[in-house]
Amino acid sequence: MSTQETEQEHRVVAVVLIAILVLVVGAVLGFGVHKSRSGAASAPAAVQTPAVAVSADEASVVVEDGVVKFFFAVGKADLAGGALAALGDAIAATQAGKRLVISGFHDASGDPAFNAELAKQRAFAVRDALMAAGVAEASLELSKPEETTGTGNPAEARRVEVVIAD
């Protein structure tokens, strides 16, 4: 066996080992990303913090300074999983005689009339979830904000806020 053949065999073995190493690292990273995404989707939404990035493709809910903020996917009015858990304090407040004010916002993209109607449908979806949880309609107030175009990036602008009123 010549030195050239041995050298070529070593190169082939090195390439195969490097390829296996790359595949293993890629699989581990892919598995980790998959787990973190599926874990975030199944985690109770009420424990999310405001620092969590809001996705344009998924609904989410965050409780920030006592305000429950529902974020919506583009063009949809579907509530995020964990919505009722996030509304726990708000629901308890209505049982103590307080009112809840529900306000809908939209992003600045697209047709303003369509966006305003979609913000209204999203507010209705939150209202309906509260009523399904046993909150009396008399304890709920739908309030159209003066400025319905929400602040923040478009994903953060597409939201409904629930505030406990006195």
WORANOR-V345206 format. One record per backbone hydrogen bond with DSSP energy under -0.5 kcal/mol. CO is the residue of the C=O (numbers start at 0). NH is the residue of the N-H. E is the energy in kcal/mol with one decimal. If there is no record, write none. Layout:
# WORANOR-V345206
co = (CO,CO)
nh = (NH,NH)
e = (E,E)
This chain:
# WORANOR-V345206
co = (1,2,3,4,5,6,7,8,9,10,11,12,13,14,15,16,17,18,19,20,21,22,23,24,25,26,27,28,29,30,31,32,33,34,35,36,37,38,43,44,47,48,55,59,61,61,63,65,66,66,67,67,68,68,69,70,72,79,81,82,84,86,87,88,89,90,91,92,93,98,99,99,100,100,101,102,105,110,111,112,113,114,115,116,117,118,119,120,121,122,123,124,125,126,127,128,129,130,135,136,138,140,140,141,142,145,147,147,152,152,153,156,157,158,159,160,160,161,162,162,164)
nh = (5,6,7,8,9,10,11,12,13,14,15,16,17,18,19,20,21,22,23,24,25,26,27,28,29,30,31,32,33,34,35,36,37,38,39,40,41,42,46,47,62,51,73,70,63,68,66,67,63,68,69,161,61,70,159,59,75,82,85,86,87,90,91,92,93,94,95,97,96,164,101,140,102,162,142,160,149,114,115,116,117,118,119,120,121,122,123,124,125,126,127,128,129,130,131,132,134,133,138,139,99,101,142,143,144,147,105,149,155,156,157,158,71,104,69,102,162,67,100,164,98)
e = (-1.9,-2.5,-2.2,-2.2,-2.3,-1.8,-2.2,-2.5,-2.5,-2.7,-2.5,-2.5,-2.5,-2.5,-2.3,-2.5,-2.6,-2.3,-2.6,-2.6,-2.6,-2.5,-2.5,-2.6,-2.7,-2.6,-2.3,-2.5,-2.5,-2.6,-2.3,-2.2,-2.7,-2.6,-1.8,-1.8,-1.4,-1.0,-1.3,-1.7,-0.6,-2.2,-1.9,-3.3,-0.6,-3.5,-2.0,-0.5,-2.8,-0.6,-0.6,-2.4,-2.5,-0.5,-1.9,-1.9,-1.9,-1.1,-2.0,-1.4,-1.2,-3.0,-2.2,-2.0,-1.6,-1.4,-0.9,-2.5,-1.5,-3.0,-0.5,-2.6,-0.5,-2.5,-3.0,-2.8,-2.7,-2.6,-2.4,-2.1,-2.5,-2.6,-1.9,-2.4,-2.3,-2.1,-2.3,-2.1,-1.9,-2.6,-3.1,-1.8,-2.3,-2.6,-2.4,-1.2,-2.3,-1.6,-1.8,-1.7,-2.8,-3.2,-0.6,-0.5,-0.7,-0.7,-2.3,-0.7,-0.8,-2.1,-1.4,-1.7,-2.0,-3.1,-3.1,-2.4,-0.5,-2.1,-3.0,-0.6,-1.1)
